[in-house]
C-alpha cells in the first residue's frame, strides 16, 4: 500500500494521526509526518484516516506488482518502506518540506 498526502491541501487537523497513529503523526502543531508505505496490516486504519480527513488530502493506493507494467517502472525511484515524510503546514494552508 502507498500513502500520498497532498501537502498543499493538508490543513493540519490531525484526524489521520488519531485514527492511524502508526502511519501518521503530528510533530508540533503544524508538521505532519507519515509513512508512505505502511504495512498491509494497517490498511483499515489508514483507509479510515483517509476518509476522515476534512479536506480529503490523503490518497491510499494499493501497490500490486502485477498491475504495474514493467515499462512504467523503468527509471523511477521509490522510497524505502521505513521512510517517513515530513511537512510543515502553515496557517494559510501551504506546506513546506
C-alpha positions as CSV (number, residue, x, y, z in Angstrom):
1,X,0.0,0.0,0.0
2,X,1.2,3.5,-0.8
3,X,0.0,6.7,1.0
4,X,0.3,10.1,-0.6
5,X,-0.7,13.3,1.2
6,X,-1.5,16.5,-0.8
7,X,0.6,18.8,1.3
8,X,-0.9,21.9,-0.4
9,X,-4.4,20.7,0.8
10,X,-3.5,19.5,4.3
11,X,-4.6,21.9,7.0
12,X,-3.1,20.0,10.0
13,X,-6.4,18.9,11.5
14,X,-4.6,15.7,12.7
15,X,-7.6,13.4,12.3
16,X,-5.3,10.9,10.5
17,X,-2.9,10.9,13.4
18,X,-5.7,10.0,15.8
19,X,-7.1,7.2,13.6
20,X,-3.8,5.7,12.3
21,X,-1.0,6.7,14.7
22,X,1.4,4.1,13.3
23,X,1.2,5.8,9.9
24,X,0.5,9.5,10.7
25,X,1.7,11.8,13.5
26,X,2.0,15.4,14.1
27,X,5.3,17.0,15.0
28,X,4.4,20.1,16.9
29,X,1.2,21.9,15.8
30,X,2.0,22.2,12.1
31,X,4.2,19.3,10.9
32,X,2.6,16.1,9.6
33,X,4.9,13.1,9.4
34,X,3.7,10.0,7.6
35,X,5.0,6.7,6.4
36,X,4.5,6.5,2.6
37,X,4.4,2.6,2.6
38,X,2.7,1.3,5.8
39,X,2.2,-2.4,6.4
40,X,-0.9,-4.0,4.9
41,X,-2.0,-4.9,8.4
42,X,-2.6,-1.1,8.9
43,X,-4.9,-0.9,5.8
44,X,-8.2,-0.5,7.7
45,X,-6.8,2.2,10.0
46,X,-5.2,4.1,7.1
47,X,-8.4,3.9,5.0
48,X,-10.4,5.3,8.0
49,X,-7.9,8.1,8.4
50,X,-8.1,9.0,4.7
51,X,-11.9,9.0,4.9
52,X,-11.9,11.2,8.0
53,X,-9.6,13.9,6.5
54,X,-11.8,17.0,6.4
55,X,-10.0,18.3,3.3
56,X,-9.5,14.9,1.6
57,X,-5.7,15.4,1.4
58,X,-4.9,11.7,1.8
59,X,-4.8,9.2,-1.1
60,X,-4.3,5.5,-0.4
61,X,-3.2,3.3,-3.3
62,X,-2.8,-0.5,-3.3
63,X,0.6,-1.5,-4.7
64,X,0.2,-4.6,-6.8
65,X,3.4,-5.6,-8.7
66,X,1.2,-7.3,-11.4
67,X,-0.8,-4.1,-12.0
68,X,2.3,-2.1,-13.0
69,X,3.7,-2.7,-16.5
70,X,7.5,-3.2,-16.5
71,X,8.0,-0.2,-18.7
72,X,6.2,2.1,-16.2
73,X,8.8,1.3,-13.5
74,X,11.9,2.0,-15.6
75,X,13.9,4.9,-14.3
76,X,11.7,5.5,-11.3
77,X,12.8,5.6,-7.7
78,X,10.7,4.6,-4.7
79,X,11.2,5.4,-1.0
80,X,12.0,2.6,1.3
81,X,9.1,1.2,3.4
82,X,10.6,2.7,6.5
83,X,10.9,6.2,5.1
84,X,8.8,8.9,6.6
85,X,7.9,12.2,5.0
86,X,7.5,15.4,7.0
87,X,5.9,18.7,6.0
88,X,5.1,21.9,7.9
89,X,1.6,23.2,7.3
90,X,1.4,26.9,7.7
91,X,-1.8,28.7,9.0
92,X,-2.6,29.7,5.4
93,X,-2.7,26.0,4.3
94,X,0.5,25.8,2.4
95,X,3.1,23.2,3.2
96,X,6.8,23.2,3.2
97,X,9.1,20.3,3.4
